[in-house]
Amino acid sequence: MDSEPKDLENASDKATDSLDHHGSTDEEKFEHDHPEEAAAEAEAQPKGPPAGGPPGGPPPNGGLQAWLQVVGSWCLFFNTWGLLNTFGVYQTYYASGAIFTATSSDISWIGSVQALALLLTGAFVGPVFDRGYFRYLLVGGGFLVVFGHMMLSLSHTLWQAVLAQGLCVGIGAGMLFVPAVAIMPTYFTTNLGLAIGLAASGSSMGGIIYPIMFYKLIPEVGFPWAVRILGFTVLATLLIPISVMKMRLKPAKVRALFDPSAFTDLPYIWCVLTCTVGYIGLYVGIFYLSYFGQSTGITNESLSFYLVPILNAASVLGRTVPNWISDKIGPLNVITPGALLMGVILLCNLGVHTSSGLIATVFFFGLFSGIFIALPPVLFVVLTKNKAVVGTRIGMGFAIMGCGVLIGGPAAGAILENSAGGQNWTGVWLLGGICPLGAAVSFVMLRGYRAGFQPMVKV
């Protein structure tokens, strides 16, 4: 789920100047050429009366208070998508039967519910943030994430883990994620790209540090205390944003939860459904690559757990460099080959029989899956003509894409168990690979519909 939308706010000062001083034609041109800047501007809408400071004062673009917001946002990313990116190690550990006995399909419902809860909650939290309840979101979301870990440490059945880790942690993470991205454009314009990039790196670091902590703590203190220590780590790192982050501006207009016109906007809904199909394959890889190595004997137990940090480390490049390239050649021209390569890499697992081969596919999957995580919100901006509803469209898009998350893990688990010994990995990787390949074909058709099939057109 690394599965992370966290790059949607990567913007610069061009957005504010263009949106304030040009007519509709110039706005459309700017939004086409600089979709990430337009995304951040539309999401933040920092035009209302300030919560503090001089009325209408410009963003400070630096200084202690501004950079403290970056530190706080880094901690929020660390404890939202960073935690969700850790689920692969939980999938592997739960499958061992140490806590409860359940099929791979049933276990994957925990991670699927967690990711879906984050995406759906984020869609509802936007208007709450716009009304100025920033600190309530930080405290409430932080409490739920920590409380979910403490309850997970007491869990002994599947349904208890679904409630604690899936719903409780997922809803709490959704409450924290929106403030992490929405606060930044109110403090930065000229340095916004750098600020968002630094903050978003927290998700990858969480996906590296938390799995290693979990694996190292299990043999030392057991599952209950390993999870509690992770919970205390969450608490300690969330005290930082609660202490230093402040809402500087309130948006001039509270965004809507729902935009009915989205369902009559063919390019937008086409893109959303295509991304949903791609997310099915994306979460097959995120949930099952670690378990694949251990269950087949390709890797030992130690290496299978370390595959998750390797995947998340590779995704750092996949979530940053492609966004910069998309500003030059267009997001559709980047996400299309990204989806194609992600599908091919997952299909390559059909021929993997060595640990070195699996490490290679995990690394490249992390690299190209980062493209599929980072660029959908940029596409939503490009395909939405009325920029006043961009924030709503992004929330709706990710809520629908959550269905792909909900399908991918459990469906792959059901396929895996549909054989003697529960080892139908051929079916798992066919599902994981075909879905992104189908998404790539659909993106090609969407590109043709939007701008034709000439290769040198920015779209």
Secondary structure, DSSP 4 states (H G I P E B T S, - for coil): -----TTTT---HHHHHHHHHS-HHHHHHHHHH-HHHHHHHHHH-TTS-BSSSSTTPPP--SSHHHHHHHHHHHHHHHTTHHHHTTHHHHHHHHHTTSS----HHHHHHHHHHHHHHHHHHHHHHHHHHHTT-HHHHHHHHHHHHHHHHHHHTT--SHHHHIIIIIIIHHHHHHHHHHHHHHSGGGT-STTHHHHHHHHHHHHHHHHHHHHHHHHHHHHHHHHHHHHHHHHHHHHHHHHHHHHH----B--SSPPPS--GGGGG-HHHHHHHHHHHHHHHHHHHHHHHHHHHHHHHTSS-HHHHHHHHHHHHHHHHHHHHHHHHHHHHH-SHHHHHHHHHHHHHHHHHGGG--SHHHHHHHHHHHHHHHHHHHHSHHHHHHHH-S-GGGHHHHHHHHHHHHHHHHHHHHHHHHHHHHSSTTS--HHHHHHHHHHHHHHHHHHHHHHHHHHH-S-TT---
